[in-house]
């Protein structure tokens, strides 16, 4: 996964999924980050959000704020071995 340049990024600041409702998040609630390749997890490790699928069994939500000077913002997911974008 890749995106256009962003100026701010954060994991949702409150729990997104609740374990009692069979929802699990692995990313650290409220964590701010500068790179999709190093997003803090609750375990103290970091996750690479450029790789998908990952963290099987978890649902995580992040917010990316694009550069206001950019003509548009984009997100893309590529599967090179399958020749698919």
N, C-alpha and C positions, 0 to 999 in steps of 0.2 A: 504494500500500500504506500502511496505517496500523496503529497498534497502541495498546493501552492504555499508560498511563504506565509507564515503566521507570526503574529507579534505577541500573542498570549495563548497559553494552553493550560488547562486544568482538568483534573479528574473531578467529576461531579462532587460538590462539597457536602452532600448528605448521602446517606445510603440509598442506592438505586434499587437494589434487590435485597429482600429480607430472607434469611435462612428459613424462618418459620413458614415462608410461602414458597419454599424450594428454589429460592434465588440466591446466587452467590456471586460476589464481586471479588476480584483478586487485586485490583489496583487500589492504592492507598487513597481513601476518601479525602478530597480537597487538595491533593498534592498538585503543585504547579510544576511544569517541566518546560524545557526549551527544545528538546529533541524527541521525536517519535521513537527513537531507538533506545531511550533511557527514561522510562516512566516508572516512578516508584510503585512498588507493590507492598501489600500489608506484611509480607515476610521480611522486608528490608532489602530484598533484591530489586532488580529493575526488569521491566518487560520491554520487549522490542515490538512496538505496534506496527512496524513496517512488514512484519511477517504474519500471515494469516493462512489458515486458522491457527489459533494458539490458545493456551489456557483453557483446554477442553472442560466444559461443565460450568464455566463462569461467564457472566454477562457484565460487561463494564461499559461505562459511558464517559466520554471525554468531550470537552468543549475546546474548539480551536477558533481563535479570532484572527481573521485575515488582515493583511496590511491594507489600510484604507486607501493607500496610493496605488494599489494594484488594480488593473482594469476589471478583473474578476477573480473569484476563488474557485479552486477545483480540488477534487479528490479522485484518485484512480486506484484500482486494484488490478494487478496483472498476474496472470498465470503463464509464465514464459514456456514451461514444458508443454502446456496445452495450447500454446499460441493463441491466448485469449486475453482480452482486456475488458 
